[in-house]
Amino acid sequence: MLQTTPIRIGTRRSPLARYQATLVGKTLVTQWPGLEVQYVYVQTEGDARRSEPLERLAGTGVFVKELQQALLGGTIDLAVHSLKDMPAAGPEGLAIAAVLPRADARDVLAAASSQLDQLPLGATLATSSPRRVAQLRAYRPDLQFVAVRGNVDTRLRKVGELGLQGAVLAAAGLTRLELTSWITEYLPVEVCVPQVGQGAIAVEIWGGDERLRRLVAPLDHQPTRAATTAERSFLRRLGGGCQFPIGAFAEQIGATDDSEAELVIQAFVGGAGSAPDRRGQRRGPVARAEALGAELAEALLEGASDRSNAAAGAR
């Protein structure tokens, strides 16, 4: 496909974001020899207000909104995001044109030498994620947590500076930045369900640009697309964002043929106040990815409603 002008790739400046944007750029150049790309760095609200807890920032999408505005304004041709940073519904006119092959979606413990079960009583871990706190506190109620924001290397450095026993991060970020030597344990999904879209890289474009859509299409990985479609459908039905304790993870199993493959989605919703946490699972054909996510959300919402009604009747 002949492209006479460079493709402008929008990205944040963090080391992880730059790695991901470069991966997209190199893959495009490999796919389309002769294509030129240039990188446009955009500061997002989440970057500008780095010292503030995420829950204090207005709304969701604090790491993507400015990139989406640049797309709509025509100053970039495509934006590269960590899919986990994207709200379940984006601005009208934009489209996720590709989802790259997913890295390990699990959370990991980065500690001096310990695994989760071996941490001392009352150990303090660094994480700013309500989802991680809710699940790890359910697994080990004695654990304490400190909110630490910043780039991956900043959060790792803070463990030593603050005298903490470890940090909980996404495996994908450590892998992409070649920091896996910090990992002491990969947390099972049964213990800590990952964030929706965790480990996946999304390429967003203006939806009406069919030429650009065709150019980006070879980057789209259908198994990852199907899995994250189910996860984002789950999140969209719940109406949640990254400030809420919500997790979902889907994966394709069985046959690799799309017509025969199945998808399994697991999910977690943290209880508000004294309400219990909720977990669930659904399995079905890959073709029903979006429906599976929505159905699982409905089942968890219905379960919460049943418990609420039972509690009200007992009073």
C-alpha positions as CSV (number, residue, x, y, z in Angstrom):
1,M,0.0,0.0,0.0
2,L,1.6,3.3,-1.1
3,Q,1.8,5.9,1.6
4,T,3.5,9.1,0.5
5,T,3.5,10.9,3.9
6,P,4.8,9.6,7.2
7,I,2.3,8.0,9.6
8,R,2.2,10.1,12.7
9,I,2.0,7.8,15.7
10,G,0.8,9.4,19.0
11,T,2.1,8.1,22.3
12,R,2.8,9.1,25.8
13,R,6.4,9.7,26.8
14,S,6.8,7.0,29.5
15,P,9.4,4.3,28.7
16,L,6.7,1.7,28.5
17,A,4.5,3.8,26.2
18,R,7.4,4.6,23.9
19,Y,8.3,0.9,23.7
20,Q,4.8,0.0,22.7
21,A,4.6,2.8,20.1
22,T,7.9,1.8,18.7
23,L,6.7,-1.8,18.5
24,V,3.7,-0.7,16.4
25,G,5.9,1.5,14.2
26,K,8.4,-1.2,13.5
27,T,5.7,-3.8,12.8
28,L,4.0,-1.4,10.3
29,V,7.3,-0.8,8.5
30,T,8.0,-4.5,8.3
31,Q,4.5,-5.1,7.0
32,W,4.7,-2.2,4.5
33,P,8.3,-1.7,3.3
34,G,9.0,1.9,2.4
35,L,6.5,3.2,4.9
36,E,7.8,6.1,7.1
37,V,6.6,6.7,10.6
38,Q,7.2,9.5,13.1
39,Y,6.3,9.7,16.8
40,V,4.4,12.5,18.3
41,Y,4.6,12.7,22.1
42,V,1.5,13.8,24.0
43,Q,1.2,14.5,27.7
44,T,-2.0,13.2,29.2
45,E,-3.7,14.3,32.4
46,G,-2.4,11.2,34.2
47,D,1.1,12.2,33.3
48,A,0.7,15.8,34.2
49,R,-0.8,15.1,37.6
50,R,1.5,12.2,38.5
51,S,1.7,12.9,42.2
52,E,-2.1,12.7,42.7
53,P,-4.0,9.4,43.4
54,L,-5.9,8.3,40.3
55,E,-9.2,8.3,42.1
56,R,-8.8,12.1,42.6
57,L,-8.6,12.7,38.8
58,A,-11.8,13.5,37.0
59,G,-13.4,10.6,35.3
60,T,-11.8,7.7,33.4
61,G,-9.4,7.7,30.5
62,V,-6.8,10.0,32.2
63,F,-4.0,8.3,30.2
64,V,-5.8,8.4,26.8
65,K,-8.1,11.4,26.5
66,E,-5.4,13.8,25.2
67,L,-4.3,11.3,22.6
68,Q,-7.9,10.8,21.5
69,Q,-8.3,14.6,21.2
70,A,-5.2,14.7,19.0
71,L,-6.7,12.0,16.8
72,L,-9.9,14.0,16.4
73,G,-8.0,17.2,15.8
74,G,-5.9,15.6,13.0
75,T,-2.5,16.2,14.6
76,I,-1.8,12.4,14.7
77,D,-2.9,9.5,12.5
78,L,-3.1,6.8,15.1
79,A,-2.7,6.5,18.8
80,V,-1.1,3.6,20.7
81,H,-2.5,2.8,24.1
82,S,-2.3,0.2,26.8
83,L,-5.8,-1.2,26.3
84,K,-6.3,-1.4,30.1
85,D,-6.1,2.4,30.2
86,M,-9.0,2.8,27.7
87,P,-12.6,3.3,29.0
88,A,-15.1,0.8,27.9
89,A,-16.7,3.3,25.5
90,G,-14.6,5.8,23.5
91,P,-15.3,9.1,21.8
92,E,-17.7,9.0,18.8
93,G,-15.8,8.7,15.5
94,L,-12.8,6.8,16.8
95,A,-12.2,3.0,16.4
96,I,-9.8,0.4,17.8
97,A,-8.3,-0.7,14.5
98,A,-5.9,-3.3,15.9
99,V,-5.2,-5.2,19.1
100,L,-1.7,-6.7,19.1
101,P,-0.9,-10.2,20.4
102,R,-1.3,-10.0,24.2
103,A,1.6,-10.4,26.6
104,D,1.2,-12.2,29.9
105,A,-1.9,-10.6,31.4
106,R,-1.3,-11.6,35.0
107,D,-0.2,-9.4,37.9
108,V,3.1,-10.2,39.5
109,L,4.7,-9.7,42.9
110,A,8.0,-7.9,42.9
111,A,9.6,-8.5,46.3
112,A,13.0,-9.0,47.8
113,S,12.7,-12.8,47.6
114,S,9.3,-13.8,48.9
115,Q,6.2,-15.1,47.2
116,L,2.8,-14.0,48.4
117,D,2.3,-16.8,50.9
118,Q,5.8,-16.2,52.3
119,L,5.5,-12.5,53.0
120,P,5.7,-11.7,56.8
121,L,2.6,-11.0,58.8
122,G,1.4,-7.4,58.1
123,A,3.7,-6.9,55.1
124,T,3.2,-3.7,53.2
125,L,3.0,-3.7,49.4
126,A,3.0,-0.9,46.8
127,T,0.0,-0.6,44.5
128,S,-2.4,2.1,43.6
129,S,-5.0,-0.3,42.2
130,P,-8.3,-0.8,44.1
131,R,-8.7,-4.0,42.2
132,R,-5.5,-5.5,43.4
133,V,-6.0,-4.3,47.0
134,A,-9.5,-5.8,47.1
135,Q,-8.4,-9.2,45.9
136,L,-5.1,-9.5,47.8
137,R,-6.8,-8.3,51.0
138,A,-9.4,-11.1,50.5
139,Y,-6.6,-13.6,50.0
140,R,-4.5,-12.3,52.9
141,P,-6.4,-9.9,55.2
142,D,-3.2,-9.0,57.1
143,L,-1.5,-7.3,54.2
144,Q,-1.2,-3.5,54.1
145,F,-1.0,-1.4,51.0
146,V,0.5,2.0,50.0
147,A,-0.5,3.8,46.9
148,V,2.5,4.5,44.7
149,R,2.2,6.1,41.3
150,G,4.7,6.6,38.5
151,N,6.5,4.8,35.8
152,V,7.3,1.1,36.4
153,D,10.9,1.8,37.4
154,T,9.7,4.6,39.8
155,R,7.4,2.2,41.5
156,L,10.1,-0.4,41.9
157,R,12.5,2.1,43.3
158,K,9.9,3.3,45.8
159,V,9.8,-0.2,47.3
160,G,13.3,0.3,48.7
161,E,13.0,4.0,49.4
162,L,9.8,3.5,51.5
163,G,11.0,0.2,53.2
164,L,8.1,-1.8,51.7
165,Q,8.1,-5.6,51.3
166,G,7.3,-5.5,47.6
167,A,5.1,-4.1,44.9
168,V,2.3,-5.6,42.7
169,L,2.5,-4.7,39.0
170,A,1.5,-6.0,35.6
171,A,3.7,-8.7,34.2
172,A,3.5,-7.2,30.7
173,G,5.1,-4.0,31.7
174,L,8.1,-5.6,33.4
175,T,8.5,-8.0,30.5
176,R,8.5,-5.2,27.8
177,L,11.0,-3.2,29.8
178,E,13.2,-6.2,30.4
179,L,12.7,-6.0,34.2
180,T,11.6,-9.6,34.8
181,S,14.4,-10.2,37.2
182,W,12.3,-8.2,39.8
183,I,9.5,-10.8,39.6
184,T,9.2,-13.2,42.5
185,E,5.8,-14.6,41.7
186,Y,3.2,-14.6,38.9
187,L,-0.1,-14.3,40.7
188,P,-2.7,-16.8,39.6
189,V,-5.9,-15.4,38.0
190,E,-7.8,-17.3,40.7
191,V,-6.1,-15.1,43.3
192,C,-6.0,-11.8,41.4
193,V,-8.1,-11.4,38.2
194,P,-6.3,-8.9,35.9
195,Q,-7.6,-5.5,34.8
196,V,-9.7,-5.5,31.7
197,G,-7.4,-5.4,28.7
198,Q,-4.2,-5.9,30.7
199,G,-1.2,-6.9,28.6
200,A,-2.8,-5.8,25.3
201,I,-1.7,-2.9,23.1
202,A,-4.4,-1.1,21.1
203,V,-4.1,1.0,18.0
204,E,-6.8,3.6,17.7
205,I,-7.7,5.6,14.6
206,W,-10.4,7.9,13.2
207,G,-13.0,5.3,12.2
208,G,-13.8,6.9,8.8
209,D,-10.2,6.5,7.5
210,E,-10.6,3.3,5.5
211,R,-7.1,3.6,4.0
212,L,-5.5,3.7,7.5
213,R,-7.7,1.0,8.7
214,R,-6.4,-1.3,5.9
215,L,-2.9,-0.3,6.7
216,V,-3.2,-1.2,10.4
217,A,-5.4,-4.3,9.9
218,P,-2.4,-6.8,9.6
219,L,-1.5,-6.0,13.2
220,D,-4.8,-7.2,14.6
221,H,-4.5,-10.5,16.5
222,Q,-7.9,-12.1,16.5
223,P,-7.6,-14.3,19.6
224,T,-6.5,-11.2,21.6
225,R,-9.3,-9.1,19.9
226,A,-11.9,-11.7,20.9
227,A,-10.7,-12.0,24.5
228,T,-10.5,-8.3,25.1
229,T,-13.9,-7.8,23.4
230,A,-15.5,-10.0,26.0
231,E,-13.6,-8.2,28.8
232,R,-14.6,-4.8,27.6
233,S,-18.2,-5.9,27.1
234,F,-18.2,-7.0,30.8
235,L,-16.8,-3.6,31.9
236,R,-19.2,-1.7,29.7
237,R,-22.2,-3.4,31.1
238,L,-21.1,-2.7,34.7
239,G,-20.3,0.9,33.8
240,G,-17.0,0.8,35.7
241,G,-13.5,2.2,35.2
242,C,-10.1,1.6,36.6
243,Q,-10.9,3.4,39.9
244,F,-13.4,0.6,40.8
245,P,-12.4,-2.9,42.0
246,I,-13.3,-4.7,38.7
247,G,-11.3,-7.3,36.9
248,A,-11.9,-9.6,33.9
249,F,-9.7,-12.0,32.0
250,A,-10.7,-14.0,28.9
251,E,-8.8,-16.5,26.9
252,Q,-9.4,-18.6,23.8
253,I,-9.2,-22.4,24.4
254,G,-9.4,-25.5,22.3
255,A,-9.3,-25.4,18.5
256,T,-7.5,-22.6,16.8
257,D,-10.1,-22.5,14.1
258,D,-12.3,-19.5,14.9
259,S,-15.4,-21.4,13.9
260,E,-14.7,-24.0,16.6
261,A,-12.7,-22.1,19.3
262,E,-14.2,-21.3,22.6
263,L,-13.7,-18.4,25.0
264,V,-13.6,-18.5,28.8
265,I,-14.0,-15.3,30.7
266,Q,-13.4,-15.0,34.5
267,A,-14.3,-11.8,36.4
268,F,-14.2,-10.1,39.8
269,V,-16.3,-7.3,41.2
270,G,-15.3,-5.9,44.6
271,G,-18.2,-5.5,47.1
272,A,-19.0,-1.9,48.2
273,G,-19.0,-1.4,52.0
274,S,-20.0,-4.6,53.7
275,A,-21.2,-6.3,50.5
276,P,-19.3,-9.4,49.5
277,D,-17.0,-9.7,46.5
278,R,-18.4,-11.4,43.5
279,R,-16.6,-13.8,41.1
280,G,-17.9,-15.6,38.1
281,Q,-17.1,-17.4,34.8
282,R,-18.7,-17.9,31.4
283,R,-17.7,-20.2,28.5
284,G,-18.9,-20.1,25.0
285,P,-18.1,-19.8,21.3
286,V,-15.6,-17.1,20.3
287,A,-18.2,-15.6,18.0
288,R,-20.2,-14.7,21.1
289,A,-17.4,-12.9,22.8
290,E,-19.3,-9.6,23.4
291,A,-22.4,-11.5,24.6
292,L,-20.4,-13.6,27.0
293,G,-18.9,-10.6,28.7
294,A,-22.3,-8.9,29.0
295,E,-24.0,-12.1,30.3
296,L,-21.4,-12.6,33.0
297,A,-21.8,-9.0,34.1
298,E,-25.6,-9.5,34.2
299,A,-25.2,-12.6,36.3
300,L,-23.0,-10.9,38.9
301,L,-25.3,-7.9,39.0
302,E,-28.3,-10.2,39.5
303,G,-26.4,-12.1,42.3
304,A,-25.7,-8.8,44.1
305,S,-29.4,-7.8,43.8
306,D,-30.6,-11.2,45.2
307,R,-28.3,-10.8,48.2
308,S,-29.4,-7.3,48.8
309,N,-33.0,-8.3,48.7
310,A,-32.4,-11.2,51.1
311,A,-30.6,-8.9,53.5
312,A,-33.4,-6.3,53.4
313,G,-36.0,-9.1,54.1
314,A,-34.1,-10.3,57.1
315,R,-34.1,-6.9,58.8
